[in-house]
Amino acid sequence: MKKALTLQLEKLIAKSELTKAEMAVRMKTSRAAVDRLLDASNPALTLSTLGKAARALGRKIKIELVPA
């Protein structure tokens, strides 16, 4: 799930023509935090960080629970 989210974020950042440093400024965080966000092998991700990333890209988060 994190890999899919990471790919989506990377595409949106590229589409917005943002660098990681610019993304960090928009998120009001460090570039290292953006690196961790975009690291698919790093399982640590908070909803707060995800929310900051979404807002920085002009997006909203939609989380949905579906039947298994």
C-alpha positions in Angstrom: 0.0 0.0 0.0 2.9 2.4 0.8 4.5 1.7 -2.5 1.3 2.6 -4.4 1.0 5.8 -2.4 4.6 6.7 -3.0 4.2 6.2 -6.7 1.2 8.4 -6.7 2.9 11.1 -4.7 6.0 11.0 -7.0 3.8 11.4 -10.1 2.0 14.4 -8.6 5.2 16.1 -7.5 6.7 15.6 -11.0 3.5 16.9 -12.6 3.7 20.0 -10.4 7.4 20.3 -11.4 8.5 20.6 -7.8 11.8 19.6 -6.3 11.9 17.8 -3.0 13.2 21.0 -1.3 10.2 22.9 -2.7 7.8 20.2 -1.6 9.4 20.4 1.9 8.8 24.2 2.0 5.2 23.7 1.0 4.7 21.0 3.6 6.6 23.1 6.3 8.9 20.3 7.0 12.4 19.1 6.2 13.7 17.7 2.9 14.6 14.6 5.0 11.0 14.2 5.9 10.0 14.3 2.2 12.7 11.7 1.5 11.1 9.4 4.2 7.7 10.0 2.8 8.8 9.0 -0.7 10.8 5.9 0.5 8.5 3.0 -0.2 10.5 0.7 2.1 9.9 3.0 5.1 6.7 1.9 6.6 6.4 4.9 9.0 3.8 7.3 7.7 1.4 9.4 9.7 -1.9 10.7 8.5 -0.6 14.2 9.5 2.3 13.9 7.1 0.1 12.5 4.4 -2.3 15.4 4.9 0.5 17.9 4.6 1.7 16.3 1.4 -1.8 16.3 0.0 -2.4 20.0 0.8 1.0 20.9 -0.6 -0.1 19.3 -3.9 -3.6 20.9 -3.8 -5.2 17.5 -3.1 -7.4 15.9 -0.5 -7.1 12.5 1.1 -9.8 9.9 0.7 -9.5 6.7 2.8 -12.1 4.1 2.4 -12.6 0.7 4.1 -14.0 -1.9 1.7 -15.2 -5.4 2.3 -12.4 -8.0 2.4 
